[in-house]
Amino acid sequence: MSSLMFSLRCPDLCSHWRSRRFYAESVRTPEAFPASPADNYHKFKNNANPEQGIVYMGADCDTSAQGSYFLITNSQSPFGRGMDGIYAKDKHRTKMLNDKN
């Protein structure tokens, strides 16, 4: 019983439970959680072209996708950030501004 109690106090427990909320949101908004392929988080953050090879996380996930995928979510609902979620902080905004010039 003590091991069960210990695991229920795990600091990550809330984030594990949040996965159900992510999934439910993906049913309502299928394009809320695009994920970009990368070998690790550092490469994800520095990817110059994160839109290449994206896979949507959730109910409509491509089951043939392989490898590691990364995305950034909001800390509160709505959790999905759409395409902004595959860019490091403010990179998407900067890219959009540069594309206009």
N, C-alpha and C positions, 0 to 999 in steps of 0.2 A: 504494500500500500504506500509506503514512503516513496518508492521510486515513481509511482504514479503521481503522487502529489508533487514530487520534484519536477517531473516533466510538465505538469500543468502550470507550473510557475515559470517555465522557460520564457525569457524576455522576448523571444521571437514568436511566441504562440499567437499573439495578436496578428502579426504579419502572415502567419500560416493561415489563420482564419480569414484574412482579407482576400485570399485567393478565391474564395467562393464569391465574394462581392465583385472581384474582377471578372469572373466568369459570367455572372449575371449581367453585368454592364456590357460585356461583349455580345450577349444575346440581343440586348436592346440596341446597341450601337456597334455593329460588326467591325467598323474601321477605327475604333477608339484606341486599339493597342497594336500598332505596327511595331515590329521588332526588327532590328538590324543585325545581320550576321557579323560576328567578330570572334577572334580566338580568346580575347579577354577584355575586361572592362577598359583598360588603358587604350587598347586598339580601337574599341568602340568610341571612346571619347575623342580620339584623334582622327577618326575616319573622315576623309574629305568627301566621300560620296555614300552616306549612310542609306540612301534610298535604294541603292542597288542590292537586290536580293532580299528585300523585306518579306517578312511573313507576318500575318496577323495572328496574334495570340487570342485564344479563347474558343468560342463555339465553332467558328468557321476556320480553324487552324488547318493549314495544309499538312496532312498527316505524312506526306512524303519528305517533308523538310528534315534535314539532318544538321547537326552541329550546334554551336552555341549562338544564341541570339540575345540581344540586349535592348532595353528600352527604359525610359524614365517615366514614372507615374506621379500623379499628384498624391499628396498625403491624405487628402479627403475626397469624398465623392463630389463631382465625377473624377474618377481615378485616371481614366484614359486621357492622354494629351494629343491624340491623333498624331499627325506627322511631326509635331513639335517634340514628341516623346523620343524620337530617334536622333535628336541633335543634342549635343552638349549645351549647357546653358547659353542662351542667346545666339547660338550659331545659326539657327534657322532664320531668325529675324535678320541677322547680319547678311546672310546669303540672299534673302529676299530683297533687302535694300540694295545690295550690290547688283542684283539682276535687273533692277529698275534703272540703274545708271548706265 
